[in-house]
Amino acid sequence: MNSCKFIGTWTQGLASESSDVREKIEIAFNKMAKEKDDWFYKVEINGQEYFVADNGEFGFTAMLPSEY
């Protein structure tokens, strides 16, 4: 079940982040989703927090905390 989880949407705030940061978020999310089945994940990259939440339609949405 966890292997079916994916980031399907990136918010505007994360779209302005570098592709390197987005790739790190995706890698961290994939690892966390395999370890724990949940609808909400908090990912920390380079000391910055990001959220990844089930959007109910197309996988998960990655976002800045201020966009939650």
N, C-alpha and C positions, 0 to 999 in steps of 0.2 A: 504494500500500500504506500509506504513512504517513497518508494522509487518513482511514483507517479507525480510527486510534487515538483513544481517548477515555478520560476518567476516569470509570469506572463506579462506583467506591467511594471513600468518604472515611472515614478511620479516626475513631475517637471523639475523638482529640486535635485533628484538623483540623475536626471538626464543631463544636467549641467556638470555633474561630477566627471572625473576622468574615466576612461574605459578601464584603466587599471583598478580603480576603486570599485567599479561595478563588477568586474570580474572577481575580485576578492570577496565581495558580498555574496555573489552567486556560489562560489566555492564553499564559503563558510555556511551558507544556508543549506546547501546540499548535504554537507556533513552533519549539521544539526538535525535536519529532517530525518536522516537515517538513524540517528541516536534516540530521538524523541518525537513521537507523533503528537503534533499540536497544531493550532490554527494561527498562532502568533509566535514570532521569534525575534529576539533582540540580538543583533550582530554588532560586534565592535571591530572596527578596522582603523588602525593607526590612532587609537585613542578616541575615535569618533563613533558614536552610536548610530545605528540605523535599524529600522524596523522592517520586518517582512511579515505580512498578514494575508490570510486567506481572503480573497476578494469575492468568493461565492460564484464567480462566473468563469474566469479564465485563469486558473492557477492562483498564484500569490502576487501581491503587489509589494514592491520594495519602495521604501520612502524614508525621508528624513523625519526625525521625531517631531519637528514642527509641522509636518504635513499630516500627522495622524489625526 
